[in-house]
């Protein structure tokens, strides 16, 4: 939501989450208002910001029940070198100390690979622009997935595959490891 009137309008529908885009990161009075009045999870894109903004956000949104910190770059398309998916890893570490924090990634890069990498880095939410058919007029057209084709379904499939490949953090013996070299006990 870009401004307070939009925020008030949307809140009457009781959404489970509130999304604040990168484009308003300098509107700290409005963001502070949302932090003081919002009683639900906040999804916050962090494009065009740095560690000072992160510190301000963590202090200002200290009472948010969930704070989705979404690594984002505001270029459309984002060059691979500027995706900085390592920031998702940083947000994942922050979430270990503060479980309210949920690491996330806003994909403005083409395709699925950056989003799959973000999942591997710890993202528990991934955002991707979508479109219906040709929208050459839209600033995000180069990175949006067309819902009239299989591109969105393929993208989701790749993200789900990444989730499976990441697996769990605890090292265990997998059921597939039952080959003949495993030592028998008993």
Rosetta blueprint (number, residue, H / E / L):
1 X L
2 X L
3 X L
4 X H
5 X H
6 X H
7 X H
8 X H
9 X H
10 X H
11 X H
12 X L
13 X L
14 X L
15 X L
16 X L
17 X E
18 X E
19 X E
20 X E
21 X L
22 X H
23 X H
24 X H
25 X L
26 X L
27 X L
28 X H
29 X H
30 X H
31 X H
32 X H
33 X H
34 X H
35 X H
36 X H
37 X H
38 X L
39 X L
40 X L
41 X E
42 X E
43 X E
44 X E
45 X E
46 X L
47 X L
48 X L
49 X L
50 X L
51 X H
52 X H
53 X H
54 X H
55 X H
56 X H
57 X H
58 X H
59 X H
60 X H
61 X L
62 X L
63 X L
64 X L
65 X L
66 X L
67 X E
68 X E
69 X E
70 X E
71 X E
72 X L
73 X L
74 X L
75 X L
76 X L
77 X L
78 X L
79 X L
80 X H
81 X H
82 X H
83 X L
84 X L
85 X L
86 X H
87 X H
88 X H
89 X H
90 X H
91 X H
92 X H
93 X H
94 X H
95 X H
96 X H
97 X H
98 X L
99 X L
100 X L
101 X E
102 X E
103 X E
104 X E
105 X E
106 X E
107 X E
108 X L
109 X L
110 X L
111 X L
112 X L
113 X H
114 X H
115 X H
116 X H
117 X H
118 X H
119 X H
120 X H
121 X H
122 X L
123 X L
124 X L
125 X E
126 X E
127 X E
128 X E
129 X L
130 X E
131 X E
132 X L
133 X L
134 X L
135 X L
136 X L
137 X L
138 X L
139 X L
140 X L
141 X L
142 X L
143 X L
144 X L
145 X E
146 X E
147 X L
148 X L
149 X L
150 X L
151 X H
152 X H
153 X H
154 X H
155 X H
156 X H
157 X H
158 X H
159 X H
160 X H
161 X H
162 X H
163 X H
164 X H
165 X H
166 X H
167 X L
168 X L
169 X L
170 X L
171 X L
172 X L
173 X L
174 X L
175 X L
176 X L
177 X L
178 X L
179 X L
180 X L
181 X L
182 X L
183 X L
184 X L
185 X L
186 X L
